[in-house]
């Protein structure tokens, strides 16, 4: 079974930026959507961004619109999450995942392939 591997997390001050990467298979980047989720301490996992396979259409949670950008590179078999203007409430473990359907959704029931997560801490 495919494994997704996140990287790029770390500590950043409020207002700063981080770029997360999700290494995926060539098959996934070409034929599946990929979603980014996060789990903050004491909270449920929530979807933040998603990108479709063929058209590269994107979806965002309202809490990150205008600050986060999801993109992909077919050549590098990777999906990225550029996070700008980070806030303390963005502190969480971030995961990438692949849904079993071909469109973007934040409904967890469609996601069965997950990465191990990368932690992001936003504090001064």
C-alpha positions as CSV (number, residue, x, y, z in Angstrom):
1,X,0.0,0.0,0.0
2,X,1.2,3.4,-0.9
3,X,2.7,5.6,1.9
4,X,2.6,9.3,1.8
5,X,5.5,11.2,3.4
6,X,5.2,14.7,4.8
7,X,8.1,17.0,5.5
8,X,8.8,20.7,6.1
9,X,7.2,21.3,9.5
10,X,8.8,23.2,12.3
11,X,8.6,26.2,14.5
12,X,7.8,29.7,13.1
13,X,6.9,33.0,14.6
14,X,3.4,34.5,14.0
15,X,3.3,36.0,10.5
16,X,5.9,33.7,9.2
17,X,5.8,31.1,6.5
18,X,6.4,27.4,6.0
19,X,6.2,25.1,3.0
20,X,5.1,21.5,3.6
21,X,5.8,18.8,1.2
22,X,4.0,15.5,0.6
23,X,5.9,12.9,-1.3
24,X,3.5,10.7,-3.3
25,X,3.7,8.1,-6.0
26,X,3.6,9.0,-9.7
27,X,0.3,7.3,-9.9
28,X,-1.2,9.3,-7.1
29,X,-0.1,12.7,-8.4
30,X,-1.5,11.9,-11.8
31,X,-4.8,10.2,-10.9
32,X,-5.8,11.1,-7.3
33,X,-6.7,14.1,-5.4
34,X,-4.6,14.9,-2.4
35,X,-5.8,16.6,0.7
36,X,-4.0,18.4,3.6
37,X,-5.4,18.0,7.1
38,X,-4.3,19.1,10.5
39,X,-5.0,18.1,14.1
40,X,-4.5,20.7,16.7
41,X,-3.9,19.7,20.4
42,X,-7.3,18.6,21.9
43,X,-9.1,19.0,18.6
44,X,-10.5,16.8,15.9
45,X,-8.6,16.4,12.6
46,X,-9.8,18.9,10.0
47,X,-9.3,19.5,6.4
48,X,-7.4,22.6,5.3
49,X,-6.7,22.2,1.6
50,X,-7.1,19.8,-1.3
51,X,-6.0,19.6,-5.0
52,X,-7.5,17.4,-7.7
53,X,-5.5,15.2,-10.0
54,X,-6.1,16.2,-13.6
55,X,-7.3,19.8,-13.5
56,X,-5.4,20.8,-10.4
57,X,-8.5,22.5,-8.9
58,X,-8.1,23.5,-5.3
59,X,-10.3,23.8,-2.3
60,X,-9.6,25.5,1.1
61,X,-11.1,25.7,4.5
62,X,-12.3,29.2,5.3
63,X,-9.8,29.5,8.1
64,X,-6.8,29.3,5.7
65,X,-8.2,31.0,2.5
66,X,-5.9,33.7,1.3
67,X,-3.0,32.4,3.4
68,X,-2.4,28.8,2.3
69,X,-1.8,27.6,-1.2
70,X,-1.8,23.9,-2.3
71,X,0.0,22.9,-5.4
72,X,1.6,19.9,-7.0
73,X,4.5,18.9,-9.1
74,X,4.0,15.9,-11.4
75,X,7.8,15.9,-12.2
76,X,8.7,15.7,-8.5
77,X,5.7,13.5,-7.5
78,X,4.9,15.8,-4.7
79,X,2.1,18.0,-3.3
80,X,2.9,21.1,-1.5
81,X,1.2,23.4,1.1
82,X,2.6,26.9,1.2
83,X,1.5,28.5,4.4
84,X,1.9,32.2,4.8
85,X,0.9,34.7,7.6
86,X,0.9,31.8,10.1
87,X,-1.0,32.3,13.3
88,X,-0.8,30.5,16.7
89,X,-4.1,28.8,15.9
90,X,-2.4,27.1,12.9
91,X,-0.3,25.1,15.4
92,X,-1.1,21.4,14.7
93,X,0.3,18.2,13.2
94,X,-0.3,18.4,9.4
95,X,-1.1,15.4,7.3
96,X,-1.5,14.7,3.7
97,X,-3.9,12.0,2.5
98,X,-5.4,10.5,-0.6
99,X,-9.1,10.1,-0.9
100,X,-10.7,7.1,-2.6
101,X,-12.7,9.3,-4.9
102,X,-11.5,11.5,-7.7
103,X,-12.7,14.8,-6.3
104,X,-11.7,17.0,-3.4
105,X,-13.5,16.5,-0.2
106,X,-12.7,17.1,3.5
107,X,-15.0,14.2,4.5
108,X,-12.7,11.8,6.4
109,X,-14.6,8.7,5.5
110,X,-13.1,8.9,2.0
111,X,-9.5,8.9,3.2
112,X,-7.7,5.7,3.8
113,X,-4.1,6.5,2.9
114,X,-2.3,8.8,5.2
115,X,1.1,10.1,5.9
116,X,2.7,10.1,9.3
117,X,2.3,13.9,9.8
118,X,4.6,16.8,10.3
119,X,4.3,19.2,13.3
120,X,3.9,22.9,12.9
121,X,4.3,25.2,15.8
122,X,3.5,28.9,15.6
123,X,4.5,30.9,18.6
124,X,6.6,33.9,19.7
